[in-house]
Amino acid sequence: MLRTGEQYIKALQDRRQVYLGGELVTNVTTHPAFRNAVRSVASLYDVTAAPNNRDVLTYLEPETNQHCNAIFLRPKSAADLARRRRVHEAWADCTWGLIGRAPDHVAAFMTGMACMPEIADAHGQGFAKNIVSYWRYIRDNDLFLAYAVVPPAGAKGTEAVAIPQGQAVGKTEWAENAGLRVVKEDDRGITVWGFKILATGAVLADEVLVGNVLPLSPGQEQYAITFAVPMAIPGLKVVVPSTPADMIGLFAAAVRDPDPVIVVEPKVLYASKGEVPDGEIVDALGSAKVLREGSDVTIAALGAMVPKALEAAETLAGEGIGAEVVDVRSLVPLDVTTISGSVARTGRLVTVEESPRLCGWGAEVASIVAEESFFDLDGPIVRITTPHIPLPSADALEDLAIPSSAAVAERVRATMG
């Protein structure tokens, strides 16, 4: 089947549970934080389903004799590859290339697996049939998949994923909980435990495919698991560490949390150093931190922007401006109390975001503060973001696009008048 944009939007009204700032979003298609992104994805389906594009962006599936989205075409010729490419190009043109994890991304991943499913039957377990069956399911329903297929940063090597049970790693329980694995199997199915990351676009997707992209070795069979999770299930948290201590503490909390937790790792901070207390560290999910106190303006930052906010605050202090820096740390749930409390003390709010302005997390923070703390504000809320452009590949241009400490300090000065 070919899904229209209207059908895609209707499918998202499935009672999925998304939390922003402690608020349960009951309909992502109408919420201001998501509705424009939803419409952008819906427009992709409308382009493919348009009658004048049928011969260009679809193909006649011989198994069903129905026209299907060409993102699911198993290519057998150069012409088939060209047809697939036309869909990728048409969708990229619709979004100016700004939606890198559009529905065609994981569809290509699954279609590639369905091209040679026999690889999964090397040990005669019948998994090839499962791969093809799932590919047919997403093909026939024209589904949008996100995927979580990468272990967390500390477990990128397979030996780290599968450290023997009971072997100590530092002073954490990392050996017991790092890689996603099967911990129980019975007549009802399987029970899994552990981490997978990279579920970009999950809020907009129909399902999340959980699996492996890194190779596994003999003895790691319990980690060789792939499954799909519909998005209409309760419980999902998102946190973003900015320091080594936070990375350990938030990961430890994620391990212990009964719900799935996505830990976003800012790559630019991989080489950063910082004090880590001795002993076990378990942070509270959904808690922000005031890293520097001030009385004139609140700077709310996340991830890689936190060190830049602190550096800007240090510069501003030399000019007599007291900037209070709040590390947001957790996006879902969002610690509204800490952020609003800081704004009540300073009267001003500046958010510093590494993301483009459209649909950035600062928009939700600004909306909540404007609604709940309006009379505490002495001036308009200011958002510092990257420009609404694809992030440049050249290092020098990337540095110009991403907010710097100097740019933060300059905007705060202008805010203070």
C-alpha positions in Angstrom: 0.0 0.0 0.0 1.0 3.6 -0.4 0.3 5.7 2.7 -0.8 9.3 2.4 0.3 12.1 4.7 -3.2 12.1 6.3 -2.9 8.4 7.0 0.5 8.8 8.5 -0.7 11.5 10.8 -3.7 9.4 11.9 -1.4 6.5 12.7 0.6 8.7 15.1 -2.6 9.3 17.1 -2.0 6.0 18.8 -1.8 7.1 22.5 2.0 7.0 22.5 3.4 8.5 25.7 5.8 11.4 25.2 6.8 13.6 28.1 8.0 17.2 27.8 8.7 19.1 30.9 6.6 16.8 33.0 3.8 17.2 30.6 2.3 14.1 29.0 1.8 14.9 25.3 -1.3 13.0 24.3 -1.1 13.9 20.6 2.2 14.5 19.0 0.5 15.6 15.8 -1.0 18.8 17.4 1.6 19.6 20.0 3.7 22.7 19.1 6.9 20.9 19.8 6.2 18.2 17.2 3.4 19.2 14.8 5.6 20.9 12.2 8.0 17.9 12.1 5.0 15.6 11.7 3.7 17.7 8.8 7.1 17.6 7.2 7.2 13.8 7.3 3.6 13.6 6.1 4.5 15.7 3.1 7.0 13.0 2.1 4.3 10.4 2.0 2.0 12.7 0.0 4.8 13.2 -2.6 5.2 9.5 -3.1 1.4 8.8 -3.1 0.7 11.5 -5.7 -0.8 9.9 -8.9 1.7 11.8 -11.1 4.6 10.3 -9.2 3.4 6.7 -9.3 5.7 5.7 -12.2 8.7 7.5 -10.7 8.6 6.9 -6.9 6.8 3.6 -6.6 7.1 0.1 -8.0 4.8 -2.8 -8.7 5.5 -5.4 -6.1 5.3 -8.8 -7.8 4.3 -10.6 -4.6 1.2 -8.5 -4.1 0.6 -6.9 -7.5 0.3 -3.6 -5.6 2.2 -0.4 -6.0 4.6 0.1 -3.1 6.9 2.8 -2.0 10.2 2.4 -3.9 12.1 2.7 -0.6 11.2 -1.0 -0.2 12.3 -2.1 -3.7 14.8 -5.0 -3.6 17.0 -3.9 -6.5 18.0 -6.5 -9.1 19.3 -4.1 -11.8 20.8 -0.7 -12.3 17.3 0.6 -13.2 16.0 -0.6 -9.9 18.8 1.2 -8.1 18.0 4.4 -10.1 14.4 4.1 -9.1 15.3 3.8 -5.4 17.7 6.8 -5.7 14.8 9.0 -7.1 12.8 8.5 -3.9 15.8 9.5 -1.8 16.4 12.6 -3.9 12.7 13.6 -4.0 12.4 13.4 -0.3 15.7 15.2 0.4 14.5 18.0 -1.9 11.3 18.3 0.1 13.2 18.9 3.3 16.3 20.6 1.9 18.2 17.6 3.3 17.5 18.5 6.9 15.7 15.3 7.9 18.5 12.8 7.8 16.5 10.1 9.4 13.4 10.2 7.2 11.4 7.0 6.7 13.6 6.0 3.8 16.7 5.6 6.1 15.8 2.5 8.1 13.6 1.2 5.2 16.8 0.9 3.2 18.5 -0.9 6.1 15.7 -3.5 6.3 15.3 -3.8 2.5 19.0 -4.6 2.3 18.6 -7.4 4.8 15.7 -8.8 2.9 17.8 -8.9 -0.3 20.0 -11.6 1.2 18.0 -13.1 4.1 19.8 -16.5 3.8 22.8 -15.0 5.7 20.6 -15.2 8.8 20.1 -18.9 8.3 23.7 -19.9 8.5 23.0 -22.0 11.5 19.6 -23.3 10.3 17.5 -21.5 12.9 14.9 -20.1 10.4 15.7 -16.4 11.0 15.6 -15.7 7.2 11.9 -16.1 7.2 11.5 -13.6 10.1 13.5 -11.0 8.2 11.5 -11.3 5.0 8.2 -11.4 7.0 9.0 -8.2 8.8 10.2 -6.5 5.6 6.8 -7.5 4.0 5.0 -6.1 7.0 6.7 -2.6 6.9 6.5 -2.6 3.0 2.8 -3.4 2.9 2.0 -0.8 5.6 4.5 1.8 4.4 5.8 2.2 7.9 8.3 4.7 9.3 11.0 3.0 11.4 13.6 4.5 13.7 16.4 2.2 14.9 18.5 1.8 18.1 21.4 -0.4 17.0 24.5 0.9 18.7 25.8 0.1 22.2 26.6 3.0 24.5 30.0 4.7 24.1 31.7 2.7 26.8 30.8 -0.5 25.1 31.8 0.1 21.5 34.2 -2.9 21.4 32.6 -6.3 21.4 34.8 -7.3 24.3 33.2 -4.5 26.3 29.7 -5.5 25.3 30.2 -9.0 26.5 32.5 -8.8 29.6 32.0 -12.0 31.5 29.4 -11.8 34.3 31.0 -11.1 37.6 34.2 -9.6 36.2 34.6 -6.2 37.8 35.0 -3.1 35.6 36.1 -0.2 37.8 33.6 0.4 40.6 30.4 0.2 38.5 28.0 -2.5 37.5 28.9 -1.9 33.8 29.9 -5.6 33.3 26.5 -6.7 34.4 24.4 -4.2 32.4 26.2 -2.7 29.4 25.0 -4.5 26.2 21.4 -5.3 25.4 21.0 -9.0 25.8 18.4 -11.8 26.4 18.1 -12.6 30.1 15.1 -14.9 29.9 13.3 -16.9 27.3 10.1 -18.9 27.7 6.9 -19.8 25.9 5.7 -16.2 26.2 8.7 -14.8 24.4 11.9 -13.2 25.6 13.0 -10.7 28.2 15.9 -8.3 27.4 18.0 -6.0 29.5 20.7 -3.4 28.7 21.4 -0.5 26.4 20.9 0.4 22.7 21.2 4.0 21.4 20.6 6.1 18.3 16.8 6.0 18.0 16.7 9.3 16.0 13.2 10.3 15.0 11.5 7.8 17.4 8.8 10.3 18.4 7.8 10.5 14.7 8.1 6.8 13.9 5.6 4.0 13.8 8.1 1.5 15.4 11.7 1.3 16.7 13.9 -1.5 15.4 16.3 -2.6 18.1 19.3 -4.7 17.0 23.0 -4.7 16.2 25.2 -2.9 13.7 28.5 -4.0 15.3 29.7 -7.6 14.7 29.5 -10.2 17.4 31.7 -13.2 18.2 31.2 -16.7 19.3 30.1 -16.7 23.0 28.1 -13.5 22.5 24.9 -15.2 21.4 22.8 -13.6 24.1 23.5 -10.2 22.5 22.4 -11.4 19.0 18.9 -10.1 19.3 16.8 -8.0 16.9 13.2 -6.9 17.5 10.8 -4.1 16.8 8.9 -2.0 19.4 5.7 -0.1 18.5 5.9 3.5 19.7 2.6 3.3 21.4 4.0 1.8 24.6 4.4 3.6 27.9 7.7 4.8 29.4 10.6 6.5 27.7 13.2 8.9 29.1 15.9 11.0 27.4 19.0 12.3 29.2 22.1 14.2 28.0 25.2 14.1 30.2 27.7 17.0 30.0 30.5 15.9 32.4 32.3 12.6 33.1 30.5 12.3 36.5 27.1 12.9 34.9 27.9 10.2 32.3 28.5 7.6 35.0 25.7 8.8 37.2 23.0 9.0 34.5 24.0 5.7 32.9 23.8 4.1 36.3 20.4 5.5 36.8 19.3 4.4 33.3 20.5 0.8 34.1 18.2 0.8 37.2 15.2 2.4 35.7 12.4 0.0 34.8 11.5 2.1 31.7 13.6 2.5 28.5 16.1 5.4 28.7 17.8 7.0 25.8 21.2 8.5 26.8 22.4 11.1 24.2 26.2 11.4 24.0 27.7 14.6 22.7 30.7 13.4 20.7 32.6 16.6 21.1 32.8 15.9 24.9 34.3 12.4 24.5 37.8 13.8 25.2 36.7 16.0 28.1 38.1 15.4 31.6 36.6 16.1 35.0 36.4 15.0 38.6 34.6 11.7 39.3 33.8 10.9 42.9 35.0 7.6 44.3 32.4 4.9 44.9 29.2 4.2 43.1 27.4 7.2 41.5 23.7 7.0 40.7 22.0 10.2 39.6 18.3 11.0 39.6 16.8 11.0 36.1 14.8 14.1 35.4 16.9 16.4 37.4 18.7 19.6 36.3 21.7 21.1 38.1 22.6 24.7 38.9 26.4 24.7 38.1 27.0 28.4 38.7 24.9 30.8 40.7 24.1 34.3 39.5 21.5 37.0 40.0 21.1 38.7 36.6 20.3 36.1 34.0 19.7 32.3 33.7 21.6 30.5 31.0 20.1 27.0 30.4 22.3 24.7 28.4 22.5 21.0 27.5 25.3 18.6 26.6 28.2 20.1 24.7 26.8 23.6 25.3 27.3 23.5 29.0 31.0 24.1 29.0 30.5 27.0 26.7 27.8 28.5 28.9 30.1 28.3 31.9 32.9 29.9 30.0 30.6 32.7 28.9 29.4 33.2 32.5 33.0 33.5 33.7 33.6 36.2 31.1 30.4 38.1 32.0 31.3 38.0 35.7 34.3 40.1 34.9 31.9 42.7 33.5 29.7 42.7 36.5 26.9 40.5 35.0 26.0 37.5 37.3 24.9 34.6 35.0 23.4 31.5 36.6 24.1 28.4 34.6 21.6 25.5 34.6 22.6 22.2 33.1 19.3 20.8 31.9 20.7 17.2 31.7 17.3 15.5 31.2 14.9 16.3 28.4 12.3 13.7 29.3 11.3 14.2 32.0 12.2 17.8 32.1 13.1 19.4 35.4 10.8 22.5 35.2 11.1 23.2 38.9 14.9 23.9 38.8 14.7 26.0 35.6 11.7 28.0 36.8 13.3 28.5 40.2 16.4 29.9 38.6 14.3 32.3 36.4 12.5 33.5 39.5 15.8 34.5 41.0 17.3 36.2 37.9 14.3 37.4 35.9 15.8 36.5 32.6 16.3 33.3 30.5 18.7 32.4 27.7 18.8 28.9 26.3 21.9 27.6 24.5 21.2 24.8 22.0 23.4 22.9 19.6 20.4 22.1 17.5 18.7 24.3 14.8 16.1 26.7 16.1 13.1 24.9 14.6 11.7 22.2 17.0 14.7 22.6 19.4 14.4 21.7 23.1 14.7 25.4 24.0 11.3 26.0 22.4 9.7 23.8 24.9 11.6 25.3 27.8 10.7 28.8 26.6 7.0 27.8 26.2 6.8 26.4 29.7 8.6 29.3 31.4 6.4 31.8 29.4 3.3 29.9 30.6 4.2 29.2 34.2 6.7 31.9 35.1 5.6 34.9 33.0 5.4 37.3 35.8 9.0 36.4 37.0 10.4 37.6 33.6 12.0 41.0 33.3 12.6 40.7 29.6 11.9 38.4 26.6 13.3 34.8 26.5 16.3 34.5 24.2 17.3 31.3 22.3 20.8 30.8 21.0 20.9 28.0 18.4 22.7 26.9 15.3 21.3 28.4 12.0 18.6 26.5 10.2 21.0 25.0 7.8 22.7 21.6 7.2 25.7 21.4 9.5 28.8 22.1 7.5 31.4 19.3 7.1 34.4 21.7 7.2 35.7 22.2 10.8 36.0 26.0 10.4 32.5 26.3 9.1 31.1 24.0 11.8 32.7 26.2 14.4 31.0 29.2 12.9 27.6 27.5 13.0 27.7 26.1 16.5 27.2 28.6 19.3 30.5 29.7 20.9 31.2 31.0 24.4 31.9 34.4 22.9 28.5 34.3 21.0 26.7 33.4 24.2 28.3 36.2 26.1 27.5 38.7 23.4 23.8 37.7 23.3 23.6 37.9 27.1 25.0 41.4 27.0 22.4 42.5 24.4 19.7 40.9 26.6 20.8 42.9 29.6 20.6 46.1 27.6 
